[in-house]
Amino acid sequence: MKTIGGFKMKSKGLWGAIALVVVGIIFGAVLVSGFGLVRPSMANLQLGASYPPVDLNADATSFSQAFISVAKNVTPEIVKVTVVAKVNNPHQDFFFFPFQNMPKEEEGSGSGIIISPDGYILTNNHVVQNATKVRVDLFDKRTFTAKVIGTDPQTDIAVIKINATDLPTAYLGNSDSLKVGQWVMAIGNPLSTLTNTVTAGIIGALGRGRLGLVDNGSGYGIEDYIQTDAPINPGNSGGALVDLSGSVIGINAAIATRGTDSFIGYGFAIPINLAKTVAKQLIAYGKVNRGYIGVQISDVDDAMAKSLGLSKPTGAMIQSVVPGGAASKEDIKPGDVILKVDGKPVKSANSLQEIVATKTAGTTVTLTLFRNGKEIERKVTLKEQNENKSEPVSSKNNSEENNNSESSVVDMKNLGISVRDLTSKEKSDYKVEHGIMITDVKSYSEAQNKGLMPNIVITEADSKPIDNVQDFKKLIDGKKGSAVLLRVKDSKGTSMFVGLDIPE
């Protein structure tokens, strides 16, 4: 029993010692690892949470995949265009061309879009303007010398050509079907070194014009831009704005800046439908044979719409008809509002320019006009640009000092203007038979906002000739709470229509 008992006592002591050793080892390991003295193995190492915070559904995954697919498939269709050019006339700083303001030969770069397998490339006019050398770098690293096929300063479109075959060719979509808020991607070569760059955003607005981005020296440019917040920067000029099907719907052309030449939130692209029309003519003829209606036009604002009886501000007001132009041969008059061209709605003066710019000289178009409260149709055969022009009328005029004041001045406070009767000499100078002279315009008034200034003559109000101030005042007093359409003429002979609201 003692032997057995002695054995039992010895077994318990042994197991206890073993237990203490094991506990000590575990405690030591924990203690040491807690101080970072023992590294976990790679197999046991896990960083971050076990699951993402959001479980992407099929729609979200598909949406992301659309961007990936567009970037993969469209990027090879975009090229880098490097140009050596002599620049004599500085250009405005919101174009993507670094050497525009330098008075000597310099190198700059932009982008281009391959539009045919045999090497025709669409880009901006300002990218290749005054070029002495043009080089094209493809996505696959090949480099070619390019030839300028043709340029169109009025739309800022150009076509160049390289000698190549079987090139990846862009699909040119339909810019007429675009919607504000639609997702788009900008693809190009910004800042010269960041080639093959893709950015994304939405369409922020359509039909942007009167931005002063296009100026070919004549003061006339066709502007009907797509506005986007997809980041674009110098070097993106001539690159593609595409939708999520990979269709090119615009040619990136300009950005809004504060003198930094860098993107601050707004970019502008030329609609592809306009670019396609121009490109075809440049390839076929080396120039654009653009047709013109032969009218001077302006937007229709709310006051003008109310004074005419239009249900809403839309269309383009004909301010004057160019003598000898296409419209002068038809029953088309100043004061008519162009609502449609060949059934296509005209939303503004800009959109009318864009629509007509897609038509060649000699084409007969059907204009839907609003006149005297009714819609009428007239056909016009467009003429070439060198025969007449169709451009917006500037609402601002240079004022001159007027030393003639033979009649008393009447202050029309409800309109924000002062007027007086015309002198005989002024009637002769302005080549009018009747009218009254604006002598003063109140600051920040609606009249000032509409471009009225001293030394402008009001010849008509609501299509009625104005012979004197009293007749004019009587007519205005009878229209309080509505609007009046004025026809005015400046000292240069430019005649235009202006709509003014008349407060109660």
C-alpha positions in Angstrom: 0.0 0.0 0.0 2.8 2.3 0.8 4.5 1.4 -2.4 1.3 2.0 -4.2 0.5 5.0 -2.2 4.0 6.4 -2.8 3.6 5.9 -6.5 0.3 7.7 -6.5 1.8 10.7 -4.7 4.7 10.8 -7.2 2.3 10.7 -10.2 0.3 13.6 -8.9 3.4 15.7 -8.5 4.6 14.9 -12.0 1.3 15.9 -13.7 1.2 19.0 -11.6 4.7 20.0 -12.7 3.8 19.3 -16.4 0.7 21.4 -16.1 2.6 24.3 -14.6 5.2 24.1 -17.4 2.4 24.1 -20.1 0.7 27.1 -18.5 4.0 28.9 -18.2 4.7 28.4 -21.9 1.3 29.6 -23.0 1.4 32.6 -20.7 5.0 33.4 -21.9 4.0 33.1 -25.5 1.0 35.5 -24.9 3.1 37.8 -22.9 5.9 37.9 -25.5 3.6 38.2 -28.5 1.8 41.1 -26.7 5.0 43.0 -26.8 5.5 42.3 -30.5 8.5 39.9 -29.9 6.8 37.1 -31.8 5.5 37.7 -35.4 2.4 35.8 -36.6 2.9 33.6 -39.6 1.8 34.9 -43.1 -0.7 32.0 -43.2 -2.4 33.3 -40.0 -2.2 37.0 -40.8 -5.5 38.8 -41.6 -5.8 42.6 -42.2 -9.1 44.5 -42.2 -12.6 43.2 -41.9 -13.7 39.9 -43.3 -16.4 41.3 -45.6 -16.9 44.5 -47.6 -19.5 46.9 -46.1 -21.7 46.8 -49.2 -22.7 43.7 -51.1 -22.8 44.8 -54.7 -25.9 43.5 -56.5 -25.9 42.6 -60.2 -27.1 46.0 -61.3 -24.2 47.8 -59.6 -21.7 45.3 -60.9 -23.0 45.7 -64.4 -22.9 49.5 -64.1 -19.3 49.4 -63.1 -18.5 47.0 -65.9 -19.9 49.4 -68.4 -17.2 52.0 -67.6 -14.5 49.3 -67.7 -15.7 48.0 -71.1 -15.9 51.5 -72.6 -12.4 52.4 -71.4 -11.0 49.1 -72.7 -12.6 49.3 -76.1 -12.6 53.0 -76.9 -9.1 54.1 -75.7 -7.3 52.4 -78.6 -9.4 54.6 -81.0 -8.0 57.8 -79.4 -4.6 59.2 -80.5 -2.2 61.8 -79.3 -1.6 64.7 -81.7 1.7 66.6 -81.3 2.0 69.7 -83.3 4.8 72.2 -84.1 3.1 75.5 -85.1 3.7 79.1 -85.7 1.2 81.2 -83.7 0.8 84.8 -84.7 -2.5 85.6 -82.9 -2.9 84.8 -79.2 -5.9 82.7 -78.4 -8.2 82.8 -75.4 -6.8 80.9 -72.4 -9.6 78.3 -72.1 -8.5 76.3 -75.1 -6.3 73.3 -74.6 -3.2 74.5 -76.4 -0.2 75.5 -74.4 1.6 77.4 -77.2 -1.3 79.6 -78.2 0.0 82.7 -76.5 3.6 82.4 -77.7 4.7 84.5 -80.7 7.2 81.9 -82.1 7.2 78.3 -83.3 6.5 76.0 -80.4 5.3 72.4 -79.8 2.0 71.6 -78.2 -0.3 68.6 -78.1 -3.9 67.5 -78.2 -5.9 64.5 -79.0 -7.8 63.0 -82.0 -10.3 60.3 -82.8 -9.8 57.7 -85.5 -12.8 57.8 -87.8 -11.8 55.4 -90.6 -9.6 52.3 -90.8 -7.3 54.0 -93.4 -6.2 56.8 -91.1 -8.6 59.8 -91.1 -8.6 61.4 -87.7 -11.0 64.0 -86.3 -9.6 66.7 -84.0 -10.0 70.4 -83.2 -9.1 73.2 -85.5 -7.2 75.0 -82.7 -5.1 71.9 -82.2 -3.6 71.9 -85.7 -4.0 75.6 -86.5 -0.9 77.1 -88.2 0.8 73.7 -87.9 4.1 73.1 -89.7 4.5 69.5 -88.4 1.9 67.1 -87.1 2.8 63.8 -85.4 0.3 61.1 -84.3 1.0 58.5 -81.6 -1.3 55.5 -81.6 -2.3 53.5 -78.5 -0.1 50.6 -79.7 3.0 52.9 -79.5 3.3 53.4 -83.3 4.1 56.9 -84.5 3.1 58.5 -87.8 3.5 61.9 -89.6 0.1 63.3 -90.4 -1.3 65.6 -93.1 -3.9 68.3 -92.4 -6.8 67.5 -94.7 -9.0 70.4 -93.9 -10.1 72.8 -91.1 -13.2 74.7 -90.2 -12.6 77.5 -87.7 -16.3 78.3 -87.4 -17.0 75.0 -85.7 -13.4 74.3 -84.4 -13.3 71.0 -86.3 -10.3 69.7 -88.3 -9.5 66.4 -90.1 -5.9 65.0 -90.4 -4.7 61.8 -92.1 -2.0 59.2 -91.5 -0.9 56.5 -93.9 -2.1 53.3 -92.1 -4.5 50.5 -92.5 -6.8 48.4 -90.3 -6.9 50.9 -87.5 -9.4 50.6 -84.7 -12.3 53.0 -85.6 -14.6 54.9 -83.3 -18.4 54.5 -83.5 -19.9 58.0 -84.0 -23.2 58.2 -82.2 -26.2 60.5 -82.3 -25.8 63.7 -80.2 -29.5 64.7 -80.9 -30.6 62.0 -78.4 -28.5 63.2 -75.5 -30.1 64.0 -72.1 -29.0 66.2 -69.3 -27.8 64.0 -66.4 -26.6 61.2 -68.7 -23.3 59.5 -67.8 -20.4 60.2 -70.1 -16.7 59.6 -70.2 -13.9 61.8 -71.6 -10.9 60.0 -73.2 -7.8 61.8 -74.3 -4.2 62.8 -73.5 -4.2 65.6 -70.9 -1.1 67.6 -69.9 1.0 66.1 -72.7 2.4 63.2 -70.6 -0.7 61.6 -69.2 -1.6 59.6 -72.3 -4.7 57.4 -72.6 -6.5 58.9 -69.7 -10.2 58.2 -68.9 -12.5 60.3 -66.7 -16.2 60.2 -66.0 -19.0 62.6 -65.3 -22.4 63.6 -66.5 -23.9 65.9 -69.1 -24.6 69.1 -67.2 -26.3 71.1 -70.0 -27.0 71.1 -73.7 -27.0 73.9 -76.3 -24.4 76.0 -74.5 -23.6 79.0 -76.7 -22.5 82.6 -76.7 -19.3 81.6 -74.8 -16.9 83.3 -77.2 -15.0 80.1 -77.7 -14.9 80.1 -81.5 -13.5 83.1 -83.3 -12.1 82.9 -86.8 -11.4 86.6 -87.1 -14.8 87.4 -88.5 -16.6 87.5 -85.2 -18.8 84.6 -86.3 -18.7 81.1 -84.8 -21.1 78.2 -84.4 -21.5 77.3 -80.7 -23.9 74.8 -79.5 -21.9 72.9 -76.9 -22.4 69.9 -74.7 -21.4 70.8 -71.2 -20.0 68.1 -68.9 -18.3 67.8 -65.6 -16.1 64.9 -66.7 -12.6 66.2 -65.9 -10.8 67.4 -69.0 -7.6 69.4 -69.1 -5.1 70.8 -71.6 -4.3 68.1 -74.1 -7.8 66.7 -74.1 -8.8 68.9 -77.1 -9.9 66.8 -80.0 -10.5 63.8 -77.7 -13.7 61.9 -77.3 -16.7 62.4 -75.1 -18.5 59.0 -75.2 -21.6 57.5 -73.6 -21.8 54.2 -71.8 -22.3 52.3 -75.1 -18.9 53.5 -76.2 -20.4 55.8 -78.9 -18.6 59.1 -79.5 -21.2 61.8 -78.9 -18.9 64.8 -78.7 -15.5 66.2 -79.5 -13.9 67.8 -76.4 -13.0 71.3 -77.2 -12.7 73.7 -74.3 -12.9 74.2 -70.5 -14.0 77.0 -68.3 -11.1 78.3 -66.2 -10.1 81.3 -64.2 -6.9 81.9 -66.1 -5.1 78.7 -64.9 -5.7 76.6 -68.0 -6.8 73.8 -65.8 -10.2 72.1 -65.3 -12.4 73.7 -62.6 -15.6 71.8 -63.2 -17.0 72.6 -66.6 -15.9 71.3 -70.0 -17.5 71.8 -73.4 -17.7 69.4 -76.4 -18.8 69.9 -80.0 -21.9 67.7 -80.8 -20.8 64.7 -82.9 -23.7 65.2 -85.4 -22.2 68.6 -86.3 -18.7 67.2 -86.3 -19.7 64.4 -88.7 -21.2 66.8 -91.2 -18.1 69.0 -91.2 -15.7 66.1 -91.4 -17.4 64.6 -94.4 -17.1 67.9 -96.3 -13.5 68.4 -95.3 -12.6 64.9 -96.5 -14.5 65.2 -99.7 -13.7 68.9 -100.6 -11.0 70.1 -98.2 -13.4 72.8 -97.1 -16.9 73.3 -95.8 -19.6 74.4 -98.3 -21.9 75.7 -95.5 -25.4 77.0 -96.3 -26.9 80.1 -94.7 -30.5 81.4 -94.4 -29.4 85.0 -94.6 -30.9 86.4 -91.4 -29.7 88.0 -88.2 -31.1 86.3 -85.2 -31.4 86.4 -81.4 -32.8 84.3 -78.6 -36.5 84.7 -77.6 -36.7 85.7 -73.9 -39.7 85.6 -71.7 -40.8 89.2 -72.2 -40.4 88.8 -76.0 -42.4 85.6 -76.0 -45.3 87.2 -74.0 -45.3 90.3 -76.3 -45.6 88.0 -79.3 -48.2 85.6 -77.9 -45.9 82.6 -77.7 -46.8 80.1 -75.0 -43.1 79.9 -73.9 -39.7 81.4 -74.8 -38.4 79.3 -77.7 -37.1 79.6 -81.2 -34.9 82.2 -82.8 -36.2 85.7 -83.5 -35.3 87.2 -86.9 -33.9 90.6 -86.2 -33.2 91.5 -89.8 -33.0 89.9 -93.2 -29.7 90.2 -95.1 -30.2 92.0 -98.4 -29.6 89.6 -101.3 -29.5 86.6 -98.9 -31.5 83.5 -99.2 -34.3 84.7 -96.9 -34.7 88.0 -98.8 -36.1 86.1 -101.8 -38.9 84.5 -99.8 -41.7 85.7 -97.6 -39.6 85.9 -94.4 -39.7 89.1 -92.3 -38.0 90.7 -89.3 -40.1 89.8 -86.3 -40.7 86.2 -87.4 -39.7 83.6 -85.0 -38.1 80.4 -86.4 -39.6 77.5 -84.5 -38.5 74.5 -86.7 -36.1 73.6 -89.5 -37.3 70.6 -91.5 -39.5 69.7 -88.6 -36.6 69.8 -86.1 -37.4 72.1 -83.1 -35.3 75.2 -82.7 -34.8 75.9 -79.0 -32.5 79.0 -79.3 -30.4 81.0 -81.7 -27.5 78.6 -80.9 -29.5 75.5 -81.9 -30.6 77.2 -85.2 -27.0 77.7 -86.0 -26.1 74.1 -85.3 -29.0 72.8 -87.3 -28.3 75.0 -90.4 -24.6 74.3 -90.1 -25.3 70.7 -91.0 -26.8 71.8 -94.3 -24.9 72.5 -97.4 -25.4 75.5 -99.8 -28.1 74.7 -102.3 -30.1 72.7 -99.9 -33.8 73.7 -99.6 -35.1 73.7 -96.1 -38.6 74.2 -94.7 -38.9 76.8 -91.9 -41.8 76.8 -89.5 -42.3 80.4 -88.5 -44.4 82.1 -85.8 -46.0 85.3 -87.2 -49.0 87.3 -85.9 -50.0 84.5 -83.5 -49.9 81.8 -86.1 -47.5 79.2 -87.4 -46.7 79.3 -91.1 -44.2 77.5 -93.3 -41.7 78.9 -95.8 -39.1 77.2 -98.0 -35.7 78.6 -98.4 -32.8 77.5 -100.6 -29.6 78.1 -98.6 -26.8 80.2 -100.0 -23.1 80.0 -99.5 -21.4 81.9 -96.7 -19.6 84.3 -98.9 -23.0 85.4 -100.2 -24.5 86.1 -96.8 -24.2 85.2 -93.1 -26.6 84.1 -90.4 -25.4 85.2 -87.0 -26.7 86.4 -83.6 -27.1 90.1 -83.2 -25.2 91.6 -80.4 -27.5 93.4 -78.1 -24.8 95.9 -77.1 -24.1 99.1 -79.1 -21.6 101.8 -78.8 -23.2 105.0 -77.5 -22.4 108.4 -79.0 -22.7 111.8 -77.4 -25.9 113.4 -78.6 -26.0 117.1 -78.8 -29.5 117.3 -80.3 -32.3 117.8 -77.8 -34.9 119.9 -79.6 -37.8 118.2 -77.6 -38.3 117.6 -73.9 -37.2 114.4 -72.4 -39.8 112.0 -70.8 -38.8 109.6 -68.1 -40.4 106.2 -68.6 -39.6 104.9 -65.1 -41.6 101.7 -65.5 -39.3 100.8 -68.5 -36.1 102.2 -67.0 -35.5 104.6 -69.9 -35.8 108.2 -70.8 -36.9 109.2 -74.3 -37.6 112.2 -76.5 -38.8 112.9 -80.0 -36.5 112.7 -82.9 -35.1 115.8 -84.7 -35.3 116.1 -88.5 -31.6 115.6 -88.7 -31.7 112.5 -86.6 -34.4 111.0 -88.8 -32.1 111.6 -91.8 -29.0 110.3 -90.0 -30.7 107.1 -88.8 -32.5 106.7 -92.1 -35.9 106.4 -90.4 -39.3 108.1 -91.1 -40.5 107.9 -87.5 -39.3 107.0 -84.0 -38.2 108.3 -80.7 -34.7 108.6 -79.2 -33.5 106.9 -76.0 -31.6 109.5 -74.0 -30.8 107.6 -70.8 -31.1 104.0 -69.5 -31.3 103.3 -65.8 -28.5 101.2 -64.3 -29.5 97.6 -63.5 -32.8 98.0 -65.2 -34.4 95.4 -67.5 -33.8 97.8 -70.4 -30.1 97.8 -69.6 -30.1 94.0 -69.3 -31.6 93.8 -72.7 -28.9 95.9 -74.2 -30.7 99.2 -74.7 -28.5 102.3 -74.5 -28.6 106.0 -75.1 -28.8 107.1 -78.8 -30.8 104.0 -79.8 -34.0 104.9 -81.7 -37.3 103.1 -81.0 -39.1 102.8 -84.3 -42.0 100.4 -83.4 -43.8 99.1 -80.4 -46.1 96.0 -80.8 -45.6 96.3 -84.6 -47.0 99.9 -84.5 -44.9 102.8 -85.8 -44.0 105.3 -83.1 -44.1 108.9 -84.2 -43.6 110.7 -80.9 -43.1 110.2 -77.2 -46.8 110.8 -76.3 -48.0 108.0 -78.6 -45.3 105.7 -77.1 -46.3 106.6 -73.5 -50.0 106.0 -74.2 -49.2 102.5 -75.7 -47.0 101.5 -72.7 -49.6 102.7 -70.2 -52.2 100.5 -71.8 -50.0 97.4 -71.5 -49.1 97.5 -67.8 -48.7 94.0 -66.3 -47.8 92.5 -69.7 -44.9 92.9 -72.2 -44.1 95.0 -75.2 -42.0 94.1 -78.3 -39.9 97.1 -79.4 -38.1 97.5 -82.7 -35.0 99.6 -82.3 -32.2 100.9 -84.5 -28.7 102.0 -83.6 -26.5 104.6 -85.2 -24.8 102.0 -87.3 -28.1 101.0 -88.9 -28.5 97.7 -87.1 -32.2 97.0 -86.4 -33.3 94.5 -83.8 -36.3 93.5 -81.7 -36.3 93.7 -77.9 -39.0 92.5 -75.5 -39.6 94.3 -72.2 -41.9 93.4 -69.3 -44.1 96.3 -68.2 -44.7 96.3 -64.4 -48.1 97.2 -63.0 
